[in-house]
Amino acid sequence: MQTRLLIVEDQTALAENLFEFLGESRYSLDFAADGLTALHLLSSRSYDVVVLDVMLPGLSGFELCKRMRQDLRCDTPVIFMTAKSAMPDKEEGFELGGDDYLVKPFALRELQLRIDALSRRRAASGNAELTAGNLSFDPDTLQVSYRGLHAVELSGAPCRILEALIRSYPKFVSHEELSNVIWGIDEGDTHTLRTHVYTLRKTLQREFGHSMVRSIHGRGYRLELRESDGREMTK
């Protein structure tokens, strides 16, 4: 199985070298040249490892990692690669949720070894499945199951919406956050968003007898599970 890898680096030449060295036989590679693009990819796709430059235009690598952990609740392993070699910089990187820290210049083989080590660790943890009460979602297979009933595979925007709701449960997800999940912008078409939510509700109602998605007037949506599902449980 390929390792799903996101490389966030504003130096095109270095990114091209990484792509050429790693190749696409063992890795499924995505690229972002800035932090905001990377944040959008992370909100809509699942990765095994993120290789993250620190000095990026717009949103720094440190700030991106912080938002990954706090806003997206994304636990994907992060390797910082940076010329910032001082101990306070390393301390900051790890305190913000980084898993590894590689100082430029470095041997590409060393980076590959670190990627593979984190990928193996993540695979062995068996922690990919997201849960909220008796509702479960597997980002790898895009399958959702409820109360141990049969799993159904979701796709497209409804799938991304459900993942965002489960990650945030029991908190609500704002219209702006869901717009970012779907389109990468804060102000997407609200009518289209409602249509995607309606499609998700209809699927959950049909498959599990419970639509589960509650509208928070003027603010967004949240999962609403029945009392017997453990309303206060989190993932």
GROMACS elastic network, one bead per residue, 0.5 to 0.9 nm:
[ bonds ]
;  ai    aj funct       b0    kb
    1    26     6  0.74071   500
    1    27     6  0.85437   500
    2    24     6  0.83478   500
    2    25     6  0.73143   500
    2    28     6  0.59336   500
    3    26     6  0.63673   500
    3    28     6  0.59147   500
    3    29     6  0.82797   500
    3    47     6  0.78503   500
    3    48     6  0.61392   500
    3    49     6  0.77764   500
    3   115     6  0.89175   500
    3   116     6  0.81851   500
    3   119     6  0.70543   500
    4    26     6  0.89918   500
    4    27     6  0.59241   500
    4    29     6  0.62530   500
    4    30     6  0.79558   500
    4    46     6  0.76611   500
    4    48     6  0.51174   500
    4    49     6  0.67362   500
    4    50     6  0.87312   500
    4   119     6  0.89209   500
    5    27     6  0.65985   500
    5    28     6  0.59670   500
    5    29     6  0.50653   500
    5    30     6  0.62360   500
    5    31     6  0.85453   500
    5    47     6  0.57753   500
    5    48     6  0.60511   500
    5    49     6  0.52242   500
    5    50     6  0.58885   500
    5    51     6  0.74850   500
    5   115     6  0.85912   500
    6    28     6  0.84725   500
    6    29     6  0.60384   500
    6    31     6  0.57400   500
    6    32     6  0.75574   500
    6    38     6  0.80549   500
    6    41     6  0.85831   500
    6    42     6  0.86006   500
    6    47     6  0.67530   500
    6    48     6  0.83236   500
    6    49     6  0.66220   500
    6    51     6  0.61792   500
    6    52     6  0.81653   500
    7    15     6  0.73581   500
    7    18     6  0.84910   500
    7    19     6  0.88507   500
    7    29     6  0.74002   500
    7    30     6  0.62127   500
    7    32     6  0.63900   500
    7    33     6  0.84770   500
    7    38     6  0.85767   500
    7    49     6  0.87569   500
    7    50     6  0.60733   500
    7    52     6  0.62384   500
    7    53     6  0.83087   500
    8    15     6  0.81276   500
    8    30     6  0.85557   500
    8    31     6  0.59250   500
    8    33     6  0.57852   500
    8    34     6  0.66907   500
    8    35     6  0.73344   500
    8    37     6  0.88869   500
    8    38     6  0.66141   500
    8    50     6  0.75511   500
    8    51     6  0.61154   500
    8    53     6  0.59468   500
    8    54     6  0.89803   500
    8    56     6  0.84556   500
    8    61     6  0.83610   500
    9    12     6  0.71910   500
    9    14     6  0.76314   500
    9    15     6  0.62135   500
    9    31     6  0.76958   500
    9    32     6  0.64997   500
    9    33     6  0.51377   500
    9    34     6  0.68884   500
    9    35     6  0.88318   500
    9    51     6  0.82536   500
    9    52     6  0.66328   500
    9    53     6  0.53312   500
    9    54     6  0.84443   500
    9    55     6  0.85848   500
    9    56     6  0.71450   500
    9    81     6  0.89610   500
   10    13     6  0.89235   500
   10    14     6  0.84575   500
   10    15     6  0.77807   500
   10    32     6  0.76276   500
   10    34     6  0.61348   500
   10    53     6  0.77689   500
   10    55     6  0.82841   500
   10    56     6  0.61893   500
   10    57     6  0.74997   500
   11    14     6  0.55516   500
   11    15     6  0.63611   500
   11    16     6  0.87762   500
   11    33     6  0.75373   500
   12    15     6  0.50618   500
   12    16     6  0.60905   500
   12    17     6  0.85925   500
   12    33     6  0.77229   500
   13    16     6  0.51502   500
   13    17     6  0.62522   500
   13    18     6  0.87309   500
   14    17     6  0.50173   500
   14    18     6  0.62314   500
   14    19     6  0.86864   500
   15    18     6  0.50815   500
   15    19     6  0.62416   500
   15    20     6  0.86232   500
   15    31     6  0.78626   500
   15    33     6  0.88119   500
   16    19     6  0.50947   500
   16    20     6  0.60956   500
   16    21     6  0.85201   500
   17    20     6  0.51178   500
   17    21     6  0.60149   500
   17    22     6  0.84824   500
   17   108     6  0.86487   500
   18    21     6  0.51669   500
   18    22     6  0.59619   500
   18    23     6  0.81778   500
   18   108     6  0.72013   500
   19    22     6  0.53807   500
   19    23     6  0.57136   500
   19    24     6  0.78527   500
   19    29     6  0.74085   500
   20    23     6  0.53122   500
   20    24     6  0.84945   500
   21   108     6  0.73148   500
   21   109     6  0.84385   500
   21   112     6  0.89636   500
   22    25     6  0.83603   500
   22    26     6  0.76675   500
   22    27     6  0.70146   500
   22    29     6  0.88735   500
   22   108     6  0.85371   500
   22   109     6  0.88781   500
   22   112     6  0.73140   500
   23    26     6  0.69373   500
   23    27     6  0.66345   500
   23    28     6  0.86230   500
   23    29     6  0.83936   500
   24    28     6  0.59238   500
   24    29     6  0.69484   500
   25    28     6  0.78454   500
   30    41     6  0.86902   500
   31    37     6  0.89870   500
   31    38     6  0.78625   500
   32    35     6  0.73794   500
   32    36     6  0.85525   500
   32    37     6  0.57845   500
   32    38     6  0.53310   500
   32    41     6  0.82775   500
   33    36     6  0.88745   500
   33    37     6  0.71922   500
   33    38     6  0.77111   500
   33    56     6  0.77179   500
   33    57     6  0.81906   500
   34    37     6  0.56733   500
   34    38     6  0.64129   500
   34    39     6  0.88449   500
   34    56     6  0.56815   500
   34    57     6  0.56495   500
   34    58     6  0.68761   500
   34    59     6  0.69668   500
   34    60     6  0.81919   500
   34    61     6  0.88008   500
   35    38     6  0.50147   500
   35    39     6  0.60742   500
   35    40     6  0.87041   500
   35    56     6  0.64076   500
   35    57     6  0.69795   500
   35    58     6  0.65537   500
   35    60     6  0.62879   500
   35    61     6  0.66636   500
   35    63     6  0.84310   500
   35    64     6  0.61100   500
   36    40     6  0.63411   500
   36    41     6  0.87396   500
   36    57     6  0.89017   500
   36    58     6  0.72357   500
   36    59     6  0.63043   500
   36    64     6  0.79690   500
   36   184     6  0.88335   500
   37    40     6  0.52163   500
   37    41     6  0.63710   500
   37    42     6  0.87054   500
   37   184     6  0.80348   500
   38    41     6  0.50797   500
   38    42     6  0.61110   500
   38    43     6  0.85904   500
   38    64     6  0.80976   500
   39    42     6  0.50936   500
   39    43     6  0.61801   500
   39    44     6  0.87786   500
   39    64     6  0.68850   500
   39    67     6  0.81091   500
   39    68     6  0.74055   500
   39    72     6  0.88139   500
   39   184     6  0.85822   500
   40    43     6  0.51384   500
   40    44     6  0.64054   500
   40    45     6  0.85275   500
   40   180     6  0.67781   500
   40   181     6  0.67633   500
   40   182     6  0.88006   500
   40   183     6  0.82688   500
   40   184     6  0.53157   500
   40   185     6  0.84143   500
   41    44     6  0.53061   500
   41    45     6  0.56857   500
   41    46     6  0.83575   500
   41   181     6  0.85742   500
   41   184     6  0.81989   500
   42    45     6  0.54037   500
   42    46     6  0.66326   500
   42    47     6  0.76629   500
   42    68     6  0.77031   500
   42    72     6  0.80624   500
   42    74     6  0.79633   500
   42   181     6  0.88874   500
   43    46     6  0.80937   500
   43    68     6  0.85089   500
   43    72     6  0.66108   500
   43    74     6  0.84330   500
   43   160     6  0.83017   500
   43   164     6  0.80330   500
   43   180     6  0.77012   500
   43   181     6  0.54319   500
   43   182     6  0.85453   500
   43   184     6  0.85299   500
   44   160     6  0.62775   500
   44   164     6  0.89018   500
   44   180     6  0.86252   500
   44   181     6  0.55123   500
   44   182     6  0.69943   500
   44   183     6  0.89996   500
   44   184     6  0.86189   500
   45   139     6  0.85024   500
   45   160     6  0.84245   500
   46    76     6  0.82537   500
   46   139     6  0.66703   500
   46   140     6  0.74023   500
   47    50     6  0.70838   500
   47    76     6  0.66131   500
   47    77     6  0.88063   500
   48    76     6  0.60441   500
   48    77     6  0.69751   500
   48   115     6  0.89736   500
   48   118     6  0.81596   500
   48   119     6  0.58490   500
   48   122     6  0.71836   500
   48   123     6  0.83040   500
   49    76     6  0.58630   500
   49    77     6  0.50795   500
   49    78     6  0.60435   500
   49    79     6  0.76135   500
   49   115     6  0.66836   500
   49   116     6  0.87849   500
   49   118     6  0.70244   500
   49   119     6  0.63553   500
   49   122     6  0.87077   500
   50    76     6  0.69402   500
   50    77     6  0.62191   500
   50    79     6  0.62167   500
   50    80     6  0.84307   500
   50   115     6  0.85308   500
   51    77     6  0.86606   500
   51    78     6  0.59651   500
   51    80     6  0.61013   500
   51    81     6  0.69423   500
   51   111     6  0.89529   500
   51   115     6  0.80991   500
   52    61     6  0.61306   500
   52    62     6  0.87932   500
   52    64     6  0.88636   500
   52    65     6  0.84682   500
   52    78     6  0.67603   500
   52    79     6  0.59405   500
   52    81     6  0.59291   500
   52    82     6  0.82612   500
   53    56     6  0.66440   500
   53    60     6  0.80680   500
   53    61     6  0.56781   500
   53    62     6  0.86866   500
   53    79     6  0.84909   500
   53    80     6  0.57674   500
   53    81     6  0.50060   500
   53    82     6  0.56161   500
   53    83     6  0.89776   500
   54    60     6  0.56165   500
   54    62     6  0.59924   500
   54    63     6  0.87191   500
   54    64     6  0.88828   500
   54    80     6  0.66503   500
   54    81     6  0.68239   500
   54    82     6  0.57300   500
   54    83     6  0.84171   500
   54    84     6  0.80653   500
   54    93     6  0.88959   500
   55    59     6  0.84323   500
   55    60     6  0.54977   500
   55    61     6  0.62501   500
   55    62     6  0.84601   500
   55    82     6  0.73903   500
   55    83     6  0.87348   500
   55    84     6  0.88091   500
   56    59     6  0.61453   500
   56    61     6  0.62762   500
   57    60     6  0.66720   500
   59    62     6  0.82599   500
   59    63     6  0.62659   500
   59    64     6  0.63617   500
   60    63     6  0.51936   500
   60    64     6  0.60822   500
   60    65     6  0.86053   500
   61    65     6  0.61156   500
   61    66     6  0.85518   500
   61    80     6  0.77378   500
   61    93     6  0.88366   500
   62    65     6  0.52145   500
   62    66     6  0.62714   500
   62    67     6  0.87657   500
   62    80     6  0.86097   500
   62    92     6  0.78221   500
   62    93     6  0.62599   500
   62    96     6  0.68956   500
   62    97     6  0.88892   500
   62    98     6  0.85559   500
   63    66     6  0.50022   500
   63    67     6  0.62287   500
   63    68     6  0.85662   500
   63    96     6  0.82188   500
   64    67     6  0.51338   500
   64    68     6  0.60953   500
   64    69     6  0.87213   500
   65    69     6  0.63298   500
   65    70     6  0.86139   500
   65    78     6  0.76803   500
   65    93     6  0.83452   500
   65    96     6  0.64890   500
   65    97     6  0.65274   500
   65    98     6  0.70504   500
   66    69     6  0.53394   500
   66    70     6  0.60381   500
   66    71     6  0.79228   500
   66    96     6  0.53975   500
   66    97     6  0.67898   500
   66    98     6  0.89261   500
   67    70     6  0.51122   500
   67    72     6  0.65018   500
   67    73     6  0.80718   500
   67    74     6  0.87317   500
   68    71     6  0.58697   500
   68    73     6  0.59922   500
   68    74     6  0.52824   500
   68    75     6  0.76462   500
   68    76     6  0.85609   500
   68    97     6  0.87379   500
   69    72     6  0.60327   500
   69    74     6  0.52455   500
   69    75     6  0.64394   500
   69    76     6  0.88188   500
   69    96     6  0.79766   500
   69    97     6  0.68040   500
   70    73     6  0.53203   500
   70    74     6  0.78432   500
   71    74     6  0.80439   500
   71   168     6  0.86899   500
   72    75     6  0.88072   500
   72   164     6  0.79143   500
   72   167     6  0.74281   500
   72   168     6  0.80581   500
   73   167     6  0.65027   500
   73   168     6  0.76759   500
   74    77     6  0.88824   500
   74   167     6  0.83869   500
   75    78     6  0.86284   500
   75    97     6  0.86307   500
   76   122     6  0.80944   500
   77    97     6  0.85650   500
   77    98     6  0.70980   500
   77    99     6  0.58212   500
   77   100     6  0.82333   500
   77   118     6  0.66279   500
   77   119     6  0.79333   500
   77   122     6  0.77095   500
   78    97     6  0.77072   500
   78    98     6  0.51480   500
   78    99     6  0.52952   500
   78   100     6  0.65325   500
   78   101     6  0.85485   500
   78   118     6  0.86375   500
   79    98     6  0.63647   500
   79    99     6  0.59103   500
   79   101     6  0.56003   500
   79   102     6  0.71159   500
   79   111     6  0.87349   500
   79   114     6  0.80665   500
   79   115     6  0.77346   500
   79   118     6  0.88571   500
   80    93     6  0.74438   500
   80    98     6  0.68572   500
   80    99     6  0.79993   500
   80   100     6  0.61749   500
   80   102     6  0.59737   500
   80   103     6  0.81128   500
   81    84     6  0.86375   500
   81   100     6  0.86283   500
   81   101     6  0.60792   500
   81   103     6  0.56878   500
   81   104     6  0.64662   500
   81   105     6  0.89274   500
   81   106     6  0.87957   500
   81   111     6  0.88403   500
   82    85     6  0.74237   500
   82   101     6  0.78884   500
   82   102     6  0.65415   500
   82   103     6  0.50922   500
   82   104     6  0.53455   500
   82   105     6  0.82272   500
   83   102     6  0.85508   500
   83   103     6  0.54033   500
   83   105     6  0.72434   500
   84    87     6  0.87696   500
   84    89     6  0.63967   500
   84    90     6  0.79135   500
   84   103     6  0.68224   500
   84   104     6  0.80085   500
   85    88     6  0.85630   500
   85    89     6  0.67649   500
   85    90     6  0.70361   500
   85   102     6  0.86860   500
   85   103     6  0.59892   500
   85   104     6  0.82459   500
   86    89     6  0.54118   500
   86    90     6  0.65710   500
   86    91     6  0.88501   500
   87    90     6  0.50223   500
   87    91     6  0.60989   500
   87    92     6  0.85764   500
   88    92     6  0.61273   500
   88    93     6  0.86220   500
   89    92     6  0.51019   500
   89    93     6  0.62296   500
   89    94     6  0.87788   500
   90    93     6  0.50872   500
   90    94     6  0.63321   500
   90    95     6  0.85354   500
   90   101     6  0.69143   500
   91    94     6  0.53426   500
   91    95     6  0.60128   500
   91    96     6  0.85993   500
   92    95     6  0.50478   500
   92    96     6  0.61252   500
   92    97     6  0.87975   500
   92    98     6  0.87685   500
   93    96     6  0.53521   500
   93    97     6  0.66941   500
   93    98     6  0.54491   500
   93    99     6  0.84495   500
   93   100     6  0.85376   500
   93   101     6  0.75723   500
   94    97     6  0.52617   500
   94    99     6  0.64934   500
   94   100     6  0.75315   500
   94   101     6  0.80054   500
   95    98     6  0.70713   500
   98   101     6  0.74008   500
   99   118     6  0.82495   500
  100   114     6  0.79182   500
  100   118     6  0.87753   500
  102   105     6  0.85846   500
  102   106     6  0.72954   500
  102   110     6  0.89422   500
  102   111     6  0.76201   500
  103   106     6  0.65264   500
  104   107     6  0.87713   500
  106   109     6  0.85311   500
  106   110     6  0.71320   500
  106   111     6  0.75243   500
  107   110     6  0.53027   500
  107   111     6  0.67698   500
  107   112     6  0.89227   500
  108   111     6  0.51606   500
  108   112     6  0.62925   500
  108   113     6  0.87517   500
  109   113     6  0.62293   500
  109   114     6  0.87141   500
  110   113     6  0.51244   500
  110   114     6  0.63497   500
  110   115     6  0.86850   500
  111   114     6  0.51436   500
  111   115     6  0.61685   500
  111   116     6  0.86535   500
  112   115     6  0.50279   500
  112   116     6  0.61576   500
  112   117     6  0.85699   500
  113   116     6  0.51877   500
  113   117     6  0.61523   500
  113   118     6  0.87498   500
  114   117     6  0.50726   500
  114   118     6  0.62752   500
  114   119     6  0.85272   500
  115   118     6  0.53778   500
  115   119     6  0.61045   500
  115   120     6  0.86642   500
  116   119     6  0.50165   500
  116   120     6  0.61199   500
  116   121     6  0.85647   500
  117   120     6  0.52653   500
  117   121     6  0.62513   500
  117   122     6  0.87153   500
  118   121     6  0.50250   500
  118   122     6  0.61408   500
  118   123     6  0.86064   500
  119   122     6  0.51438   500
  119   123     6  0.61787   500
  119   124     6  0.85959   500
  120   123     6  0.51080   500
  120   124     6  0.60940   500
  120   125     6  0.86095   500
  121   124     6  0.51619   500
  121   125     6  0.62284   500
  122   125     6  0.51780   500
  122   126     6  0.71201   500
  122   127     6  0.74802   500
  122   128     6  0.83400   500
  123   126     6  0.59205   500
  123   127     6  0.79049   500
  123   128     6  0.82236   500
  124   127     6  0.83160   500
  125   128     6  0.81284   500
  126   129     6  0.77621   500
  127   130     6  0.79263   500
  128   137     6  0.88888   500
  128   138     6  0.65065   500
  128   139     6  0.68502   500
  128   140     6  0.74421   500
  129   136     6  0.68229   500
  129   137     6  0.57601   500
  129   139     6  0.67090   500
  129   140     6  0.82433   500
  129   235     6  0.89823   500
  130   135     6  0.83998   500
  130   136     6  0.56841   500
  130   137     6  0.51451   500
  130   138     6  0.62441   500
  130   139     6  0.77269   500
  130   163     6  0.80124   500
  130   166     6  0.68986   500
  130   167     6  0.71442   500
  130   235     6  0.59604   500
  131   134     6  0.70121   500
  131   135     6  0.56239   500
  131   137     6  0.63132   500
  131   138     6  0.87722   500
  131   166     6  0.66567   500
  131   167     6  0.81407   500
  131   233     6  0.87915   500
  131   234     6  0.70443   500
  132   135     6  0.52200   500
  132   136     6  0.64992   500
  132   137     6  0.88002   500
  132   166     6  0.59465   500
  132   167     6  0.82159   500
  132   169     6  0.65657   500
  132   170     6  0.79904   500
  132   223     6  0.85344   500
  132   225     6  0.84319   500
  132   229     6  0.85301   500
  132   230     6  0.82870   500
  132   231     6  0.83464   500
  132   232     6  0.87432   500
  132   233     6  0.61872   500
  132   234     6  0.52475   500
  132   235     6  0.51924   500
  133   136     6  0.79252   500
  133   146     6  0.89062   500
  133   147     6  0.86851   500
  133   225     6  0.73634   500
  133   228     6  0.88088   500
  133   229     6  0.51427   500
  133   230     6  0.51030   500
  133   231     6  0.65431   500
  133   232     6  0.76963   500
  133   233     6  0.52890   500
  133   234     6  0.66834   500
  133   235     6  0.76559   500
  134   145     6  0.81247   500
  134   146     6  0.55386   500
  134   148     6  0.75149   500
  134   225     6  0.84464   500
  134   228     6  0.88976   500
  134   229     6  0.54489   500
  134   230     6  0.74506   500
  135   144     6  0.72173   500
  135   145     6  0.59254   500
  135   147     6  0.65499   500
  135   148     6  0.83905   500
  135   166     6  0.83701   500
  135   225     6  0.85327   500
  135   229     6  0.81705   500
  136   143     6  0.82110   500
  136   144     6  0.55189   500
  136   145     6  0.52684   500
  136   146     6  0.63155   500
  136   147     6  0.84995   500
  136   148     6  0.87032   500
  136   166     6  0.83548   500
  137   140     6  0.89593   500
  137   141     6  0.85593   500
  137   142     6  0.68042   500
  137   143     6  0.57589   500
  137   145     6  0.66090   500
  137   146     6  0.89922   500
  137   151     6  0.89881   500
  137   162     6  0.83749   500
  137   163     6  0.71404   500
  137   166     6  0.79734   500
  138   141     6  0.56182   500
  138   142     6  0.54108   500
  138   143     6  0.54937   500
  138   144     6  0.65683   500
  138   145     6  0.89158   500
  138   163     6  0.88535   500
  139   143     6  0.73826   500
  139   163     6  0.76992   500
  140   143     6  0.81053   500
  141   144     6  0.88328   500
  141   153     6  0.74422   500
  142   152     6  0.83150   500
  142   153     6  0.55021   500
  142   154     6  0.57648   500
  142   155     6  0.70420   500
  142   159     6  0.71730   500
  143   151     6  0.57821   500
  143   152     6  0.52882   500
  143   154     6  0.61623   500
  143   159     6  0.89096   500
  144   150     6  0.85169   500
  144   151     6  0.53082   500
  144   152     6  0.54654   500
  144   153     6  0.63025   500
  144   154     6  0.72918   500
  145   148     6  0.62298   500
  145   149     6  0.59702   500
  145   150     6  0.60379   500
  145   152     6  0.65110   500
  145   153     6  0.89429   500
  145   208     6  0.84231   500
  146   149     6  0.54805   500
  146   150     6  0.75778   500
  146   151     6  0.75485   500
  146   208     6  0.67537   500
  147   150     6  0.88652   500
  147   208     6  0.87336   500
  147   229     6  0.80065   500
  148   151     6  0.81369   500
  149   208     6  0.78235   500
  150   207     6  0.85301   500
  150   208     6  0.89136   500
  151   207     6  0.88622   500
  152   207     6  0.76128   500
  153   159     6  0.85300   500
  154   157     6  0.89769   500
  154   158     6  0.70555   500
  154   159     6  0.51323   500
  154   160     6  0.88004   500
  154   200     6  0.86365   500
  154   203     6  0.87320   500
  155   158     6  0.65116   500
  155   160     6  0.77585   500
  156   159     6  0.55529   500
  156   160     6  0.66650   500
  156   161     6  0.89261   500
  156   182     6  0.86785   500
  157   160     6  0.50771   500
  157   161     6  0.60785   500
  157   162     6  0.86368   500
  157   181     6  0.82862   500
  157   182     6  0.59312   500
  157   193     6  0.86811   500
  157   196     6  0.63675   500
  157   197     6  0.85909   500
  157   200     6  0.87686   500
  158   161     6  0.50221   500
  158   162     6  0.61931   500
  158   163     6  0.86618   500
  158   196     6  0.55355   500
  158   197     6  0.64010   500
  158   198     6  0.86912   500
  158   199     6  0.67609   500
  158   200     6  0.51357   500
  158   201     6  0.88061   500
  159   162     6  0.52645   500
  159   163     6  0.63189   500
  159   164     6  0.87463   500
  159   200     6  0.76393   500
  160   163     6  0.51487   500
  160   164     6  0.62541   500
  160   165     6  0.87003   500
  160   178     6  0.85217   500
  160   181     6  0.67606   500
  160   182     6  0.70119   500
  161   164     6  0.51585   500
  161   165     6  0.62318   500
  161   166     6  0.87015   500
  161   178     6  0.65484   500
  161   181     6  0.72669   500
  161   182     6  0.76839   500
  161   196     6  0.81708   500
  161   197     6  0.74872   500
  161   200     6  0.81174   500
  162   165     6  0.50405   500
  162   166     6  0.61457   500
  162   167     6  0.85357   500
  162   197     6  0.88472   500
  162   200     6  0.76165   500
  162   213     6  0.87514   500
  162   223     6  0.86161   500
  163   166     6  0.52065   500
  163   167     6  0.61174   500
  163   168     6  0.86380   500
  164   167     6  0.51412   500
  164   168     6  0.62317   500
  164   169     6  0.85632   500
  164   173     6  0.73669   500
  164   177     6  0.86874   500
  164   178     6  0.74819   500
  164   181     6  0.77165   500
  165   168     6  0.52083   500
  165   169     6  0.59102   500
  165   170     6  0.83043   500
  165   171     6  0.81262   500
  165   172     6  0.71344   500
  165   173     6  0.63972   500
  165   178     6  0.89866   500
  165   213     6  0.85104   500
  165   221     6  0.76777   500
  165   222     6  0.60089   500
  165   223     6  0.61840   500
  166   169     6  0.50915   500
  166   170     6  0.79533   500
  166   222     6  0.85308   500
  166   223     6  0.71983   500
  166   234     6  0.84305   500
  166   235     6  0.74588   500
  167   170     6  0.86916   500
  167   171     6  0.89813   500
  167   234     6  0.85863   500
  167   235     6  0.71058   500
  168   171     6  0.53291   500
  168   172     6  0.65663   500
  168   173     6  0.67349   500
  168   222     6  0.80764   500
  168   223     6  0.88152   500
  168   234     6  0.85757   500
  168   235     6  0.87346   500
  169   172     6  0.68123   500
  169   173     6  0.85989   500
  169   222     6  0.69833   500
  169   223     6  0.64711   500
  169   224     6  0.88934   500
  169   232     6  0.87557   500
  169   233     6  0.82862   500
  169   234     6  0.61590   500
  169   235     6  0.75076   500
  170   222     6  0.70942   500
  170   223     6  0.68313   500
  170   224     6  0.80953   500
  170   231     6  0.77718   500
  170   232     6  0.68078   500
  170   233     6  0.76241   500
  170   234     6  0.66216   500
  171   221     6  0.88917   500
  171   222     6  0.64559   500
  171   223     6  0.81408   500
  172   215     6  0.89974   500
  172   216     6  0.76274   500
  172   219     6  0.82988   500
  172   220     6  0.65207   500
  172   221     6  0.53737   500
  172   223     6  0.73939   500
  173   176     6  0.82285   500
  173   177     6  0.62874   500
  173   178     6  0.67572   500
  173   219     6  0.79396   500
  173   220     6  0.55279   500
  173   221     6  0.54338   500
  173   222     6  0.60715   500
  174   177     6  0.51757   500
  174   178     6  0.63597   500
  174   179     6  0.85278   500
  174   216     6  0.86786   500
  174   218     6  0.88587   500
  174   219     6  0.54084   500
  174   221     6  0.65170   500
  174   222     6  0.87425   500
  175   178     6  0.52411   500
  175   179     6  0.60453   500
  175   180     6  0.86180   500
  175   186     6  0.79283   500
  175   187     6  0.82199   500
  175   188     6  0.87464   500
  175   190     6  0.78559   500
  175   193     6  0.81987   500
  175   218     6  0.84014   500
  175   219     6  0.62622   500
  175   221     6  0.74971   500
  176   180     6  0.62203   500
  176   181     6  0.86777   500
  176   185     6  0.76982   500
  176   187     6  0.61458   500
  176   188     6  0.77590   500
  176   219     6  0.87964   500
  176   220     6  0.81059   500
  177   180     6  0.50624   500
  177   181     6  0.62818   500
  177   182     6  0.88114   500
  177   185     6  0.85214   500
  177   186     6  0.65921   500
  177   220     6  0.86566   500
  178   182     6  0.62528   500
  178   183     6  0.84601   500
  178   184     6  0.89802   500
  178   186     6  0.80288   500
  178   188     6  0.88648   500
  178   193     6  0.79701   500
  178   220     6  0.82005   500
  178   221     6  0.89130   500
  179   182     6  0.52264   500
  179   183     6  0.57429   500
  179   184     6  0.66695   500
  179   185     6  0.60000   500
  179   186     6  0.54441   500
  179   187     6  0.63365   500
  179   188     6  0.52881   500
  179   189     6  0.79177   500
  179   190     6  0.82336   500
  179   193     6  0.72654   500
  180   183     6  0.53348   500
  180   186     6  0.52842   500
  180   187     6  0.79293   500
  180   188     6  0.77591   500
  181   184     6  0.59196   500
  181   185     6  0.80421   500
  181   186     6  0.89569   500
  182   185     6  0.81064   500
  182   188     6  0.83546   500
  182   193     6  0.85072   500
  183   186     6  0.81921   500
  183   187     6  0.89032   500
  183   188     6  0.67241   500
  184   188     6  0.84624   500
  185   188     6  0.62554   500
  187   190     6  0.78929   500
  188   191     6  0.89195   500
  188   192     6  0.81169   500
  188   193     6  0.76508   500
  189   192     6  0.54225   500
  189   193     6  0.63338   500
  189   194     6  0.88576   500
  190   194     6  0.61902   500
  190   195     6  0.85937   500
  191   194     6  0.51433   500
  191   195     6  0.62968   500
  191   196     6  0.88232   500
  192   196     6  0.63207   500
  192   197     6  0.86954   500
  193   196     6  0.51453   500
  193   197     6  0.62826   500
  193   198     6  0.85857   500
  194   197     6  0.50325   500
  194   198     6  0.60328   500
  194   199     6  0.85830   500
  195   199     6  0.62122   500
  195   200     6  0.86776   500
  196   199     6  0.50672   500
  196   200     6  0.62793   500
  196   201     6  0.86899   500
  197   200     6  0.50356   500
  197   201     6  0.61527   500
  197   202     6  0.85372   500
  197   213     6  0.78560   500
  197   221     6  0.88755   500
  198   201     6  0.50876   500
  198   202     6  0.60624   500
  198   203     6  0.85982   500
  199   202     6  0.51099   500
  199   203     6  0.62223   500
  199   204     6  0.87126   500
  200   203     6  0.51915   500
  200   204     6  0.62485   500
  200   205     6  0.85593   500
  200   211     6  0.78995   500
  200   213     6  0.82285   500
  201   204     6  0.51886   500
  201   205     6  0.59900   500
  201   206     6  0.84626   500
  201   210     6  0.80458   500
  201   212     6  0.68554   500
  201   213     6  0.63222   500
  202   205     6  0.51267   500
  202   206     6  0.60486   500
  202   207     6  0.85485   500
  202   210     6  0.89291   500
  202   211     6  0.65146   500
  203   206     6  0.51558   500
  203   207     6  0.60613   500
  203   208     6  0.82646   500
  203   211     6  0.76605   500
  204   207     6  0.52132   500
  204   208     6  0.55509   500
  204   209     6  0.68193   500
  204   210     6  0.60791   500
  204   211     6  0.50897   500
  204   212     6  0.72379   500
  204   213     6  0.89703   500
  205   208     6  0.54532   500
  205   212     6  0.78637   500
  206   209     6  0.57751   500
  206   210     6  0.77491   500
  206   211     6  0.81374   500
  207   210     6  0.81318   500
  208   211     6  0.78732   500
  210   213     6  0.88315   500
  210   225     6  0.85314   500
  210   226     6  0.88536   500
  211   214     6  0.83560   500
  211   224     6  0.86819   500
  212   222     6  0.83677   500
  212   223     6  0.55706   500
  212   224     6  0.50554   500
  212   225     6  0.58910   500
  212   226     6  0.83194   500
  213   221     6  0.66164   500
  213   222     6  0.58161   500
  213   224     6  0.58588   500
  213   225     6  0.84485   500
  214   220     6  0.86508   500
  214   221     6  0.55606   500
  214   222     6  0.54111   500
  214   223     6  0.60312   500
  214   224     6  0.59239   500
  215   218     6  0.84741   500
  215   219     6  0.80804   500
  215   220     6  0.61066   500
  215   222     6  0.67349   500
  215   223     6  0.89515   500
  216   219     6  0.54499   500
  216   220     6  0.51161   500
  216   221     6  0.53086   500
  216   222     6  0.72006   500
  217   220     6  0.67583   500
  217   221     6  0.83145   500
  224   231     6  0.74687   500
  225   228     6  0.80478   500
  225   229     6  0.59790   500
  225   230     6  0.73952   500
  225   231     6  0.56674   500
  226   229     6  0.53117   500
  226   230     6  0.72745   500
  226   231     6  0.64459   500
  227   230     6  0.57003   500
  227   231     6  0.54892   500
  227   232     6  0.87887   500
  228   231     6  0.74711   500
  229   232     6  0.87836   500
  229   233     6  0.82766   500
  230   233     6  0.53561   500
  230   234     6  0.88041   500
  231   234     6  0.84730   500
